[in-house]
Amino acid sequence: MITNNEPLSMVEIAEYVKKIKDSEIDLTGFIKKFVKLNLKEAKELRKKIEGLEFMKVRKEHIVKIIDLMPENTEELNKIFVDVSLDEDETRKILETIKEFK
């Protein structure tokens, strides 16, 4: 039963999967191969990016930023295919990401 429809980063998904005892597949181990932050860091990064209050940045974009941790403008723009960030927005987002590397 779906109770909430909100995008989650892979590290947040890993927390939910840990609670499922019946899973035959070790999804947590699989997900951990790809995540770059722990849950606390991911939540803090999400909060900081949301705190920038950029109208163009949606929740879907934020989870992809957390999952991919882009290092430059080119990588960040691959996440924002539907909108165009200006130079200041791009710079501030990348500076925020660098705090977590």
Order of alpha helices (4+ residues) and beta strands (2+ residues): alpha-alpha-alpha-alpha-alpha-alpha
